[in-house]
Amino acid sequence: MSENNPGKLLCNPKNLTGVFELITKINRRYEKIQRKNIQNLNLTPSQHMILRQLWESDGRQFKDLAECCECTRPTITGVIDTMESNLLVTRESNPKDRRSLLVKLTDKGKNLKNDTPQLETMVNGCCSGINQEEIETLGQLLQK
């Protein structure tokens, strides 16, 4: 971090290596903020990531959650097993494909969204110098 700006990460994003180093540092900072905010809710980062996906669009297939979370189906199954035993999610038959199951939020899982706005506020505070258009451009560039 810079002495003049304690929140600013030091690296040289003039080449791809520098950009990847910066992304890694940003990710570590985000994970630290995330862990701090979800520890009181007895959630793991993986569980929180799945909840965020379901808050955005409830009733997701395992393969979709695995893809969004960048992990394997067996890993997602283990996380979902724990979340189901904690009454955060349920598994329901997919009316469009009886061979697959959908992961759906319980009321308890839905209500956790109200307990986590602080994380969004802290992340937004870290990015206060970036406007919405720049955030969208960055997202588009990173998805290429």
C-alpha positions in Angstrom: 0.0 0.0 0.0 1.1 3.5 -0.7 2.2 5.9 2.0 0.2 8.8 0.4 -2.9 6.7 -0.1 -3.1 3.8 2.5 -6.0 2.1 0.6 -4.1 2.0 -2.7 -2.4 -1.2 -3.7 1.1 -0.9 -5.1 1.8 -2.6 -8.3 2.6 -1.8 -11.9 -0.4 -2.7 -14.1 1.5 -1.7 -17.3 1.9 -5.3 -18.3 -0.2 -8.5 -17.9 1.9 -9.7 -15.0 1.3 -6.5 -13.1 -2.4 -6.6 -13.9 -2.7 -10.2 -12.6 -0.8 -9.2 -9.4 -3.2 -6.4 -8.9 -6.2 -8.7 -9.4 -4.7 -11.2 -6.9 -4.2 -8.4 -4.3 -7.8 -7.1 -4.8 -9.1 -10.6 -4.5 -7.2 -11.2 -1.2 -8.5 -7.9 0.2 -12.1 -8.8 -0.8 -11.8 -12.3 0.7 -10.6 -10.7 4.0 -13.5 -8.3 4.0 -15.9 -11.2 3.1 -14.6 -13.5 5.9 -14.9 -10.7 8.5 -18.5 -10.0 7.5 -19.7 -13.6 7.3 -18.0 -15.2 10.3 -20.8 -14.0 12.6 -23.3 -15.7 10.3 -21.5 -19.1 10.5 -21.0 -19.2 6.8 -18.0 -20.2 4.8 -16.9 -18.1 1.7 -18.2 -20.9 -0.5 -21.6 -20.9 1.2 -21.8 -17.2 0.9 -20.9 -17.3 -2.8 -23.7 -19.8 -3.4 -26.2 -17.7 -1.4 -25.3 -14.6 -3.4 -26.0 -16.6 -6.6 -29.3 -17.8 -5.3 -30.3 -14.3 -4.0 -29.8 -13.1 -7.5 -31.7 -16.0 -9.1 -33.3 -18.6 -6.9 -33.8 -22.2 -8.1 -30.5 -22.9 -9.8 -29.1 -26.3 -11.0 -26.0 -27.7 -9.5 -24.1 -27.4 -12.7 -24.9 -23.7 -12.9 -23.8 -23.1 -9.3 -20.5 -25.0 -10.0 -19.8 -22.9 -13.1 -20.5 -19.6 -11.3 -18.4 -20.6 -8.3 -15.6 -22.1 -10.5 -15.6 -25.5 -8.8 -16.6 -29.0 -9.5 -20.1 -30.5 -9.0 -18.9 -32.8 -6.2 -17.5 -29.8 -4.3 -20.8 -27.9 -4.8 -22.7 -31.0 -3.6 -20.7 -31.1 -0.4 -21.3 -27.4 0.2 -25.0 -27.7 -0.6 -25.3 -30.8 1.8 -24.0 -28.6 4.6 -26.2 -25.7 3.7 -29.2 -28.0 3.5 -28.5 -29.4 7.0 -28.3 -25.8 8.3 -31.7 -25.2 6.7 -30.5 -22.6 4.3 -31.4 -24.3 1.1 -33.5 -27.2 -0.2 -33.3 -29.5 -3.2 -36.3 -29.7 -5.4 -37.2 -31.5 -8.6 -36.7 -29.5 -11.7 -40.1 -29.2 -13.4 -38.4 -28.8 -16.8 -36.1 -31.8 -16.4 -37.0 -34.5 -13.8 -33.5 -35.9 -14.0 -32.1 -32.8 -12.4 -32.5 -31.0 -9.1 -32.8 -27.3 -8.3 -31.2 -25.6 -5.3 -33.7 -23.2 -3.7 -33.5 -20.9 -0.8 -35.4 -21.5 2.4 -36.8 -18.5 4.3 -33.8 -18.7 6.6 -31.5 -18.5 3.5 -33.5 -15.6 2.1 -33.4 -13.7 5.4 -29.6 -13.9 5.6 -29.5 -11.4 2.7 -30.7 -8.8 5.2 -27.8 -9.6 7.5 -25.1 -9.1 4.9 -25.5 -5.7 3.4 -22.5 -4.5 5.4 -20.3 -6.5 3.0 -21.7 -4.7 -0.1 -21.3 -1.3 1.7 -17.6 -2.1 2.5 -16.9 -3.2 -1.1 -18.6 -0.2 -2.5 -16.5 2.0 -0.1 -13.3 0.4 -1.4 -14.3 1.3 -5.0 -15.7 4.8 -4.2 -13.3 6.4 -6.8 -14.8 4.2 -9.6 -18.1 5.2 -11.3 -20.7 2.7 -12.5 -19.6 2.9 -16.2 -16.0 2.1 -15.2 -17.2 -0.9 -13.2 -19.2 -2.2 -16.1 -16.2 -1.7 -18.5 -13.9 -3.4 -16.1 -16.3 -6.3 -15.8 -16.5 -6.6 -19.6 -12.8 -6.5 -20.0 -12.2 -9.2 -17.4 -14.8 -11.5 -19.0 -13.0 -11.5 -22.4 
